[in-house]
Amino acid sequence: MSPIPASMRAAVIEKFGGPAVLKVAEIPVPALDANEVLIALHTAGVGSWDPDMRSGWVPSGRPRFPLVLGSDGSGTVAAMGTRVRRLKVGDRVYANTFDNPKGGSYAEYAAVPADNVGVVPEGLDLKQAGALPISGLTALQGIDGALHLKKGETIIILGASGAVGTVAVQFAKARGARVLAVASGKDGASLVRRLGADLAIDGKTDDVVAAAHRLAPDGVDALLALASGQALEACLEALGRKGRVAYPNGVEPRPRKRGAKITAYNGEGGAREFTALGRAVEQAHLKVPIGATFSLDEVAEAHRKVTEHVVGKVVLRIR
């Protein structure tokens, strides 16, 4: 590894506002605590929630400016705290950096708790890995943790062409389920069909209930709701008598259906969770669709893009 510099380039905000408040500046490389890993970042994911944080939503409370956004990313381990044993310098890693007080992944370096770091699974390059942590954890914990999806069951994945949905489709197929993917746009439906969905439709124009009836005449077993709107009501209508629903916190309005088991959850990062994600990625031979790639200097354009129609994940190229 190259020597670690004292300063780094990072996309920062000095105040809340629109995309124009994002500026690339030279700031100090964050110092490491004993249980942290310093990652030399290659790729940063741009989350759909990042514009909300740029505009003033801070989950942990009052922010400290300059604020570096970015909730997930990939790179190589540049240094480790004295208590870290699971990793080594030079490892190819991906990490969840959500609301990190030492700064997020829109930077050349990030100091991340070791429990929020995983070794990149076989089959992924660093660009794909940088797009995956939060999307992958959210998808896997919905399919396995909240829904306990089993072989032979039928599932609707609403929001299937987004960053989480494209991964969830593949994990559901790896579990042996039949998948109705409700995507955004004809391009979204085409993408999830290529990823293995048994039936893929455009939620804005196609008949969700009719499609579900073709796949499961007695009603579908499960619904992973990654989006809301009119299509959500149709998906709920297509559930079977003992159908169950899961959705990540943040989907509004929340799914409601009398008699259905409905579970809200958060995609959680941790050493055990990253181990499970790595195993699932390799079992599914996962593909991570990248919807758009921007340089660090183009971060404002990336924030505009993520609020528009996009299939897959938006990423920043750091190195």
N, C-alpha and C positions, 0 to 999 in steps of 0.2 A: 504493500500500500504506500501511496505517496504521503509525505509528512502532512499533518493536519494544520491548516493555516489558522491564523488568529481571527480572520473575518471571512465572510462568505456572501454570495449574492442570494437575495431572497426577495420574493414578492410580498410586500408589506402594505398594511393600511395604517394611516395615522389618525383616521377618523372614520366613522361609519358613513355609508353613502352608496352611490351607484358604482358601476364597473370602473369609472374613471378614477376612483380613490385608490385603486390598486397600482402600486409603483414598485419597480425593482430598485433595491437599495443595497448597500454594503453594510452588513451588521455583524456583530460578533458571533462566532461559532458557539453554540450553547455548551456550557460546562456539564460534565457527567457526574451524576450521583452514583453511589456504589451499586445500585441495582439496575442501572440503565446501560443502553447500547447506543453508541454514536453511529449513525448510518450515513454513508456518503450516497446521496440519493441519485437514482437514475431516472425514475418516472414517478410522478405524483398523480393520484386520481383526483378528479374534480367532481365533487358530490353535488347532487341536486339541492342540498341544504347549504352549500357554501355561499351562494348569494344571500341567503337569509342571515348567515353569520356576518357577512360583509356589511349588511344593512343594519345590524344592531342586535341580532339574536345571539346571546352568549349563554350557553347552558349552565356554566359554572358561576355566573354572576358578573361582576365588574371586570372588564378586560384591562390589560396593560398594553399600551401602545409603545412602539410599533408592534402590531399584531401580525403574525404569520399564520395564514390559513392553511388548509390541507389536512384531510383526515386519514388518508392512506397513501402508501407509496412503497417503492422497492429500491434496492441498491445493495451495497456491500458493507459489511461491518468494518468500520474504520478504527474503532476503539471500544473498550468495554470497561464497565465499572468493576471494582474489586470483588464484588459478590456474584458476578455473572459466571456461571459454569456451563450452561447449556449450549453456548455459541462460541465461535472463535473469530478472530480477525481474518477478514477475507471471505467469510461466508456470504453467499448470495441470499438475501433475506427480503421478506415483505412484512409490512407492519401496519397496525391500526394506530393512528395518532390523533384520534378524535378529541378536540378541545384540549390539546396538550398545552399546559402552562408554559412550557419552554419553546413553544412554537411548532407549527405543523410542517407539512411536507412540501410546501411551495418554497423550497430552499435547497441549497447545495448540501446541507447537513441537518440532521434532526436527532435530538437526544430523546430516546423512547424507552419506557420501562421494558425490561427484557421479557416479561410475560406477554407483552403485546407484539412480540416479534416471532416470526416463524421462518424456517428455512424454505426457500422456494421449492415447490414440488417438482418432481421430474415431469418434463413435457412442457413447462412454461418458460418463456424467456422473461427478461426483466421488465419489458414493456407490458406484457400481459399480467405479470405478477403485481406490478404497480397499480393496475386497475382493479385488482381482485379483493383485497382484504375485507373491507366492510361489505361489499356486495356479496362476496362468497360466504362470509360468516352469517349474514342475514338470510341468504337463500338456504344454506344448510340447516340452520337452526329453525327455520320455518318448516322445511320438509321433514326433518328428522325429529327435532325437539318438540315443536308445537303440534304438528299433525301426525307424527309417527306413521308416515306413509308406508304402505305395504305393497308387496308384489301383487299384481292383478287388480289393484284399486284404480279408480278413475279420479283425476284431479283437474280442476280448472286453475290455471295460473293467469290472473288478471294483471296486466302491466308486464306481459311476458317479454316485450322487446326492449325493456329498459335494462340498466346495468345489473340489477338483482334478478330480474325475470329471466334473462338469457341464461344465467347460471342455474336458476331454479329448474328450468325446463330440463336441463341436462342431468341434474341430480335426481329429479323425479324419474326420468327414463332409466337411470342407472339402478333405481330401486325396483324396476320392473313394473312401473305404473303406466297407465294410458293417460296421455296428456292432451287436454284441450287448451291451447295457448291463445289467449285473447290479447292481441297486440295493438299497437298504435300505427295505423297506416298500412298500405299494401306492402311497403318495403319492410315494415316490422314483421308482418305476417310471413313474408317470404323468408326473412332471416330465421325466425324460430322454427319454421318448417325444415330448413336446412340443418338446424341444431337437433332435430329428432322429434319434434312434436307430432303426435298422431293426427291432430287436426289443428290448423292455425287459421284464425280469422281476424279481421279488422274490427275492433270493438266499437268503432265509430259508425260503421256502415252495415255490418253483418248481423244476423239474428243469432244472438248468443244462445238462447233457449233452444232453438231448432238445432243448432250445432251440437249442443250438449245432449240432446235427445238422440241424435244419430250415434253418438259415441257411447252413451249410457242411457238406454230407454227408461230404466227405473230410477234415474237420478244419479248425479255424481256423488262420490264419497267424500271429497274434500275440495276446499277452495283456499288457495293462497292469494289473498287480496293485497296487491302491491300498488293499487290505484283505487280511485273512487269514481263518482259520476254515475251516469245512467247505466253503464255497462255493469256496475257492481250490483245494482238491483236485479238485473237479468241473471247474473251469476248466482245470486242467492236464491232466485226462483228455481234454478236448475238443480239445486241440491236435493239429494235423496232424503228419505225420512230420518235417517240417522247421520245426515251429513254434518261435517265439522268444518270450521273456518279458522284460519289464522291470519293475522295481519301484523306488520311491524308498527310499533307506536309512531304516530305521525301521519298515518292515513286518516284523512278527514273528508266527509263524516265517517264515523266508525261503522263497520258492518253490523247490522242488527237483523236477526231472524228468529222468530219464536220457535223454540224447540231445538235449535241448533246449538252445538257446543262451539263457542266463539272464544278464541284465545288471542290476546294481545301479547307481543313480546318485543324485546330489543335484541339486535345482533350483538352479542357480547364477545369481546376479545379476551384471550388468556392463553397460557401455555397449552392447556388441555384442548381448548377450542381450536388453536392453530394446528395441533397434531391431527385432530379430527378432520379439519379442512384439507390438510395436505393429503391425507388418506383418501378422502372423497374425490379430490381433484384427480389423483392418479387412477382411481377406479373408474371414473367417468371419462377418462381421456379428455378432460375438459378443454373446450375452446373458449377464449375470453374475447368477445367481439369489441373492438375499439371503434367507437362512432366518429371520433375526431381527435386529432393530435395537434397541440400547440406548443410553441417554445415558451420558456419562462417569461420572455419579454412580451409574449402575446397573451398574458394571463387575463387581461380585460376582455379580449375576444373570446377566450374560453368560458368566461362567466356569462357572456351573452349567449353563447352557443348552448350552454347547459339548460337555459330557460326556454329554448326553442324545441322543435321536433328533432329528436335525435334517437337513434337506435344504438344500443350498446353503451359503452362508457366513454366519457371525455377524459383525456389525460393531458398532462403537461410533460414535455421532454425537458428534464433538468440537465442531464449529461448526454 
